[in-house]
Amino acid sequence: MSSSPNRPSRRGPVGRPGATAEPRGRRRAPLSDRPVFRRDIHGLRGLAVLLVVLYHVFVGRVSGGVDVFLFVSAFFLTGTFLRRWERDQPSAPLAYWARTFKRLLPPAAVVIVGSLALVWALAGPQAVMTELPHAVASLAQVENWFLIGQSVDYYAAAQQRAPMLQHFWSLSIQAQVFLLLPLLFALVTVLTRRVPAHRRTRARFSSAALVLGALFAVSLVWSIVSTGRHQEVAYFDTAARLWEFCLGCLVAIALHHRGGRGLAVFAQRPVARAAASYGAVAALVSMGALVDVAGLFPGLIALWPLSAAAVVMLAGHNELLASRPFQFLGSISYGLYLVHWPLLIVLLIQRDELRLPPLVGAAVVAVSLVLAWLLTRLVDTPFRRLRWAEQRPVRAAVVIAAVLAVGAGGVWGVHRGASGQIAEQERLAYANNPGARALEPGFTPHPQRDPSAPELPGRDGAPKDWFGLKEKCEGRFAAPKGLSSCRMRSPAEPMRGDEKVIVYIGNSRMEQIAPSVDAIAEAKGWRAIALFEPGCGFGAEKDAWGGNAKRCSEYTELAEQYVAAVKPDAVVMITTDVPIRGDERPFPGAARLAEKMAADGVEVIALRDSPRLSTEPNACSEERSADCTSPLGQGLDRARPDADLVGADHIHPVDLTPVVCPDGECAPARGNVTVFTDHYHLTSTYAASAAPEVERQLKESGFRW
């Protein structure tokens, strides 16, 4: 979102997009290349961001304000190039990029680094580590694509709160479009350079309108289609949002011919103009309150707020939006958008709430206004008025590079500090975070235990606390085509001619328990190989939701072939199934696979599936921990349903139920360690702490490392 380059004049409406005076007669006055806002449009931008803030803080709905802000930004961008065309000057996209990003990046970098420091100070290093990828993506102006990757990521469902820098998705889209549109105007300039001078300006206006109209139509259709199919992806998709910018460009072209004064139909009809303009403001303000449109954006419904904004522009001067309060909001709008979301998320984390009380919400709005004013005055304005940098694009590029370097350095510094703090916590974890070891008979706390030590990985770190092997399977352990998920860990000191190999096979339910076995395997010097396929269990014909039959069948076949080729010493798999609904049962197809591998001399470690909780444990606060404890249920309090299988030779049963839900109670944390990533999976940290229990059970079953 672009910040306001200049404080608008206090006297009367200004002219065409970026013009400073009313046209005289039929001749337009000379135009300035420096953008100057029509006051009511400047106020419209302030209103749009105010709606975003109020709806985020008090309502929790989509307001359409972001869409209007992007629309207005495109309007002003277009005015810059229209004025250059009218003077028959080069479009100069490099100069535009340098000037624009010199202004936009410094406030963004300050907020990104400041937000990381704030969440680190208030929520701990685990919380800040989850924000770091968003910080990098936001600084690189690709946060929207990073969020798209998360929205289709199987494990992203475990995220319980919005990232602190999530609001940079719209800024990233704007930056990407701000790179595209100047190229479009430059292309039109080149293609029309041979048109006679007296017709050149009109030809450029017409050509731009045709191209922008075509882009508008294609993007709008794509937005409608993709919103209907994958709304969580379409919401952040630049292509699905491009039409909103194109509409702003088209309105700018339409108004430029009228000197920015509004359509001729309103020129001599002040009553009609006022009715249309104020009615459009009312429609914009009320949309989010009247309809919960969160699942419908950015499709056809986005025409509601954008049409309202277009009517305000086309109707002409709006006294309300030109008033001083809205001029102030317009001047700090960029800063207000930047600061309000991190402040809101920090308070939600601290209070462990999904919605703030009205008085606290009002305080957030008030503090956001103050911080936005400070950010505008101390960062935005000085960089915007840096005349030295504006004299040449290369100088502005130097400023941009310096800002990015400082921002990246700040992010790296936070990463290094938080990583060091986490490493220190992990070093002391044996004393401070025993996890499942605290349930062992006769357990006594470590004499050097720190009672104030933080819980690991903590509720913020839990959703990302997954087991994983880093090396790609290579050499004789290379996976066949189609088994791309194969990863391995080489032993630190491989035994010559007698290297032991263990293979973990299954879906995320297997992955969550694997650390309990792998902690022992790594200590014993075994090579570990993981063949995980999200959603597809080893032996299952379909996933847990009854779909992906072809993918799951192919995965089982390839994994079975891989085991036969590698001939590992041991295979770890789940042989029971706790379905989303219903009681525990033998895992479909697991018995055949386990018996076949056992017959070939492979030791099979048959894990019992873990519970699925009815409530999300990490959404509960420590003060309400009693309410967060879930009953075991789903038949896990009875004997294993695969008892006949696990009694066979070379098949070794392991059941973590006694340490995951002792006495039939599944608590969010045990031994100062967070137990669950979500209501379906264990944290890697807690599973690893159960290694002593796993080693005991394997020893009883006759397994030898």
KAZI-V264122 format. One record per residue. N is the residue number from 1. RES is the residue in one letter. D_CENTER is the distance of its C-alpha to the mean C-alpha in Angstrom with 1 decimal. Layout:
N:RES:D_CENTER, N:RES:D_CENTER
//
This chain:
1:M:18.0, 2:S:21.4, 3:S:23.5, 4:S:27.1, 5:P:29.5, 6:N:32.6, 7:R:33.8, 8:P:35.3, 9:S:39.0, 10:R:40.3, 11:R:42.9, 12:G:42.4, 13:P:40.0, 14:V:39.5, 15:G:39.9, 16:R:37.9, 17:P:34.2, 18:G:34.8, 19:A:38.6, 20:T:40.5, 21:A:43.5, 22:E:44.9, 23:P:46.6, 24:R:50.4, 25:G:52.3, 26:R:51.1, 27:R:50.0, 28:R:46.7, 29:A:46.7, 30:P:45.4, 31:L:41.7, 32:S:39.7, 33:D:36.9, 34:R:35.1, 35:P:32.9, 36:V:34.4, 37:F:32.9, 38:R:34.8, 39:R:34.6, 40:D:33.6, 41:I:30.7, 42:H:29.7, 43:G:29.9, 44:L:27.9, 45:R:24.9, 46:G:25.4, 47:L:25.7, 48:A:22.5, 49:V:20.4, 50:L:22.6, 51:L:21.7, 52:V:18.0, 53:V:18.8, 54:L:21.3, 55:Y:19.4, 56:H:16.4, 57:V:18.9, 58:F:21.7, 59:V:20.8, 60:G:17.2, 61:R:17.4, 62:V:16.5, 63:S:19.3, 64:G:19.3, 65:G:19.5, 66:V:16.6, 67:D:18.3, 68:V:21.6, 69:F:20.4, 70:L:19.3, 71:F:22.6, 72:V:24.7, 73:S:23.2, 74:A:24.3, 75:F:27.6, 76:F:28.3, 77:L:27.2, 78:T:29.7, 79:G:32.4, 80:T:32.4, 81:F:33.3, 82:L:35.7, 83:R:37.7, 84:R:38.0, 85:W:39.2, 86:E:41.7, 87:R:43.2, 88:D:43.0, 89:Q:41.0, 90:P:38.6, 91:S:35.0, 92:A:33.9, 93:P:30.2, 94:L:30.1, 95:A:31.4, 96:Y:28.9, 97:W:25.9, 98:A:27.5, 99:R:28.2, 100:T:24.9, 101:F:22.6, 102:K:25.1, 103:R:24.5, 104:L:20.7, 105:L:19.6, 106:P:21.7, 107:P:20.3, 108:A:16.7, 109:A:17.7, 110:V:19.5, 111:V:16.7, 112:I:14.2, 113:V:17.0, 114:G:18.3, 115:S:15.2, 116:L:15.1, 117:A:18.8, 118:L:18.7, 119:V:16.4, 120:W:18.5, 121:A:21.6, 122:L:20.8, 123:A:18.8, 124:G:19.9, 125:P:18.9, 126:Q:17.0, 127:A:14.5, 128:V:14.2, 129:M:13.8, 130:T:10.5, 131:E:9.4, 132:L:11.2, 133:P:9.0, 134:H:6.7, 135:A:10.2, 136:V:11.6, 137:A:9.2, 138:S:9.8, 139:L:13.5, 140:A:13.8, 141:Q:12.5, 142:V:10.2, 143:E:6.7, 144:N:7.0, 145:W:8.2, 146:F:5.9, 147:L:3.4, 148:I:7.0, 149:G:7.9, 150:Q:6.1, 151:S:7.5, 152:V:10.7, 153:D:10.7, 154:Y:13.7, 155:Y:12.8, 156:A:9.3, 157:A:11.5, 158:A:12.6, 159:Q:9.8, 160:Q:11.9, 161:R:10.4, 162:A:7.6, 163:P:6.4, 164:M:9.2, 165:L:7.9, 166:Q:5.3, 167:H:8.7, 168:F:9.0, 169:W:7.8, 170:S:11.4, 171:L:13.0, 172:S:11.8, 173:I:13.3, 174:Q:16.3, 175:A:16.9, 176:Q:16.9, 177:V:19.3, 178:F:21.3, 179:L:22.0, 180:L:23.1, 181:L:25.3, 182:P:27.6, 183:L:28.3, 184:L:29.2, 185:F:31.6, 186:A:33.0, 187:L:33.7, 188:V:35.5, 189:T:37.5, 190:V:38.6, 191:L:39.6, 192:T:41.6, 193:R:43.3, 194:R:46.6, 195:V:46.9, 196:P:49.8, 197:A:49.0, 198:H:50.1, 199:R:47.7, 200:R:44.8, 201:T:42.8, 202:R:43.1, 203:A:42.3, 204:R:39.1, 205:F:38.1, 206:S:38.9, 207:S:37.2, 208:A:34.0, 209:A:34.1, 210:L:34.8, 211:V:31.9, 212:L:29.4, 213:G:30.8, 214:A:30.4, 215:L:26.7, 216:F:26.2, 217:A:27.8, 218:V:26.1, 219:S:22.6, 220:L:23.4, 221:V:24.8, 222:W:21.8, 223:S:19.5, 224:I:21.8, 225:V:22.1, 226:S:18.5, 227:T:17.5, 228:G:20.4, 229:R:19.3, 230:H:15.6, 231:Q:14.3, 232:E:10.7, 233:V:10.8, 234:A:13.2, 235:Y:11.4, 236:F:9.3, 237:D:12.3, 238:T:14.5, 239:A:17.5, 240:A:17.0, 241:R:16.9, 242:L:19.6, 243:W:22.4, 244:E:21.4, 245:F:22.2, 246:C:25.3, 247:L:26.6, 248:G:26.5, 249:C:28.4, 250:L:30.9, 251:V:31.6, 252:A:32.2, 253:I:34.7, 254:A:36.4, 255:L:36.9, 256:H:38.0, 257:H:41.2, 258:R:41.9, 259:G:41.4, 260:G:38.2, 261:R:40.5, 262:G:39.2, 263:L:40.8, 264:A:44.6, 265:V:44.8, 266:F:43.7, 267:A:45.8, 268:Q:49.0, 269:R:47.4, 270:P:45.9, 271:V:45.8, 272:A:43.9, 273:R:41.5, 274:A:40.9, 275:A:40.5, 276:A:37.9, 277:S:36.0, 278:Y:35.9, 279:G:35.3, 280:A:32.2, 281:V:31.0, 282:A:31.7, 283:A:29.8, 284:L:26.7, 285:V:26.8, 286:S:27.6, 287:M:25.3, 288:G:22.5, 289:A:25.2, 290:L:27.2, 291:V:24.7, 292:D:21.5, 293:V:19.7, 294:A:16.1, 295:G:16.5, 296:L:18.6, 297:F:16.6, 298:P:16.8, 299:G:20.0, 300:L:23.5, 301:I:22.9, 302:A:21.3, 303:L:24.9, 304:W:25.9, 305:P:24.3, 306:L:24.8, 307:S:28.4, 308:A:29.1, 309:A:27.9, 310:A:30.1, 311:V:33.0, 312:V:32.8, 313:M:33.0, 314:L:35.7, 315:A:37.8, 316:G:38.4, 317:H:38.6, 318:N:37.0, 319:E:38.7, 320:L:36.2, 321:L:33.2, 322:A:35.6, 323:S:36.5, 324:R:35.8, 325:P:33.1, 326:F:30.9, 327:Q:31.9, 328:F:30.6, 329:L:27.3, 330:G:27.1, 331:S:27.9, 332:I:25.2, 333:S:22.6, 334:Y:20.3, 335:G:20.6, 336:L:20.2, 337:Y:16.9, 338:L:15.7, 339:V:17.2, 340:H:17.0, 341:W:13.4, 342:P:13.6, 343:L:17.1, 344:L:16.2, 345:I:13.7, 346:V:16.3, 347:L:19.0, 348:L:17.3, 349:I:16.9, 350:Q:20.4, 351:R:21.9, 352:D:20.0, 353:E:19.9, 354:L:17.7, 355:R:19.7, 356:L:21.8, 357:P:25.5, 358:P:26.8, 359:L:28.5, 360:V:25.6, 361:G:23.4, 362:A:26.2, 363:A:26.2, 364:V:22.5, 365:V:23.3, 366:A:26.4, 367:V:24.9, 368:S:22.1, 369:L:25.0, 370:V:26.8, 371:L:24.0, 372:A:23.2, 373:W:27.0, 374:L:27.2, 375:L:24.3, 376:T:25.9, 377:R:29.4, 378:L:28.8, 379:V:26.2, 380:D:25.6, 381:T:29.3, 382:P:30.8, 383:F:28.6, 384:R:29.2, 385:R:33.0, 386:L:33.2, 387:R:36.1, 388:W:36.7, 389:A:33.4, 390:E:34.0, 391:Q:37.3, 392:R:35.9, 393:P:32.6, 394:V:32.9, 395:R:33.1, 396:A:29.9, 397:A:28.3, 398:V:29.6, 399:V:28.0, 400:I:24.6, 401:A:25.0, 402:A:26.1, 403:V:23.2, 404:L:20.7, 405:A:23.0, 406:V:23.1, 407:G:19.4, 408:A:18.9, 409:G:21.8, 410:G:20.4, 411:V:17.1, 412:W:19.5, 413:G:21.8, 414:V:19.3, 415:H:18.3, 416:R:22.0, 417:G:23.0, 418:A:20.5, 419:S:21.2, 420:G:24.9, 421:Q:24.6, 422:I:23.0, 423:A:25.7, 424:E:28.3, 425:Q:27.1, 426:E:27.2, 427:R:30.6, 428:L:31.8, 429:A:30.1, 430:Y:33.3, 431:A:35.0, 432:N:32.2, 433:N:30.0, 434:P:32.4, 435:G:30.3, 436:A:32.4, 437:R:35.3, 438:A:35.9, 439:L:37.1, 440:E:39.8, 441:P:43.4, 442:G:44.8, 443:F:41.6, 444:T:42.0, 445:P:39.4, 446:H:39.5, 447:P:41.9, 448:Q:39.5, 449:R:36.7, 450:D:34.8, 451:P:34.4, 452:S:31.7, 453:A:29.5, 454:P:25.9, 455:E:24.8, 456:L:23.2, 457:P:20.4, 458:G:19.9, 459:R:17.7, 460:D:14.7, 461:G:15.4, 462:A:16.6, 463:P:13.6, 464:K:13.4, 465:D:17.2, 466:W:18.2, 467:F:21.4, 468:G:21.5, 469:L:24.2, 470:K:23.5, 471:E:26.5, 472:K:26.9, 473:C:29.9, 474:E:32.8, 475:G:36.6, 476:R:38.3, 477:F:35.0, 478:A:33.3, 479:A:31.8, 480:P:33.1, 481:K:31.3, 482:G:28.8, 483:L:27.9, 484:S:25.2, 485:S:23.6, 486:C:26.6, 487:R:26.0, 488:M:28.7, 489:R:29.9, 490:S:33.3, 491:P:35.6, 492:A:36.2, 493:E:39.9, 494:P:40.6, 495:M:44.0, 496:R:46.2, 497:G:47.2, 498:D:45.9, 499:E:42.1, 500:K:40.5, 501:V:37.5, 502:I:35.3, 503:V:32.8, 504:Y:30.0, 505:I:29.5, 506:G:27.4, 507:N:24.0, 508:S:21.4, 509:R:24.3, 510:M:26.2, 511:E:23.6, 512:Q:23.2, 513:I:27.0, 514:A:27.6, 515:P:27.3, 516:S:30.3, 517:V:32.4, 518:D:30.9, 519:A:31.6, 520:I:35.2, 521:A:35.1, 522:E:33.7, 523:A:36.4, 524:K:39.0, 525:G:38.1, 526:W:37.0, 527:R:34.9, 528:A:31.9, 529:I:30.3, 530:A:27.4, 531:L:27.1, 532:F:24.1, 533:E:23.0, 534:P:20.2, 535:G:22.0, 536:C:25.4, 537:G:27.9, 538:F:30.9, 539:G:33.6, 540:A:31.6, 541:E:32.4, 542:K:29.2, 543:D:25.9, 544:A:25.6, 545:W:25.0, 546:G:28.0, 547:G:26.4, 548:N:25.9, 549:A:29.6, 550:K:30.1, 551:R:27.3, 552:C:28.2, 553:S:31.9, 554:E:31.4, 555:Y:29.4, 556:T:32.2, 557:E:34.8, 558:L:33.3, 559:A:32.6, 560:E:36.2, 561:Q:37.5, 562:Y:35.7, 563:V:37.2, 564:A:40.6, 565:A:40.3, 566:V:39.0, 567:K:41.2, 568:P:39.3, 569:D:41.1, 570:A:38.6, 571:V:35.9, 572:V:33.6, 573:M:32.5, 574:I:32.0, 575:T:35.2, 576:T:34.5, 577:D:31.9, 578:V:30.4, 579:P:29.3, 580:I:26.8, 581:R:30.0, 582:G:33.4, 583:D:35.1, 584:E:34.8, 585:R:36.7, 586:P:37.5, 587:F:34.7, 588:P:35.8, 589:G:37.2, 590:A:36.7, 591:A:40.3, 592:R:41.5, 593:L:39.2, 594:A:40.0, 595:E:43.7, 596:K:43.8, 597:M:42.1, 598:A:44.3, 599:A:47.3, 600:D:46.4, 601:G:46.5, 602:V:42.7, 603:E:42.0, 604:V:39.4, 605:I:37.4, 606:A:36.7, 607:L:33.9, 608:R:33.9, 609:D:30.6, 610:S:28.8, 611:P:28.5, 612:R:25.9, 613:L:25.5, 614:S:25.8, 615:T:23.6, 616:E:20.4, 617:P:22.0, 618:N:19.2, 619:A:18.8, 620:C:22.3, 621:S:23.6, 622:E:26.3, 623:E:28.7, 624:R:28.3, 625:S:28.3, 626:A:31.3, 627:D:29.5, 628:C:26.7, 629:T:29.3, 630:S:29.4, 631:P:32.6, 632:L:32.8, 633:G:34.1, 634:Q:33.9, 635:G:37.1, 636:L:35.8, 637:D:38.6, 638:R:41.1, 639:A:42.3, 640:R:40.2, 641:P:40.7, 642:D:41.1, 643:A:43.9, 644:D:46.2, 645:L:43.8, 646:V:43.1, 647:G:46.8, 648:A:47.5, 649:D:48.2, 650:H:45.4, 651:I:42.8, 652:H:41.5, 653:P:39.8, 654:V:37.0, 655:D:35.9, 656:L:33.3, 657:T:33.8, 658:P:36.2, 659:V:33.7, 660:V:30.5, 661:C:32.3, 662:P:35.7, 663:D:38.3, 664:G:36.0, 665:E:33.4, 666:C:29.8, 667:A:28.6, 668:P:25.1, 669:A:26.6, 670:R:29.8, 671:G:31.4, 672:N:28.6, 673:V:26.1, 674:T:23.2, 675:V:24.4, 676:F:21.5, 677:T:17.8, 678:D:18.0, 679:H:21.0, 680:Y:21.5, 681:H:21.2, 682:L:22.6, 683:T:21.1, 684:S:22.5, 685:T:24.1, 686:Y:26.1, 687:A:27.1, 688:A:28.5, 689:S:30.4, 690:A:32.2, 691:A:33.8, 692:P:37.2, 693:E:37.4, 694:V:36.5, 695:E:39.1, 696:R:41.7, 697:Q:41.1, 698:L:41.3, 699:K:44.5, 700:E:46.1, 701:S:45.3, 702:G:47.1, 703:F:44.1, 704:R:45.0, 705:W:42.6
//
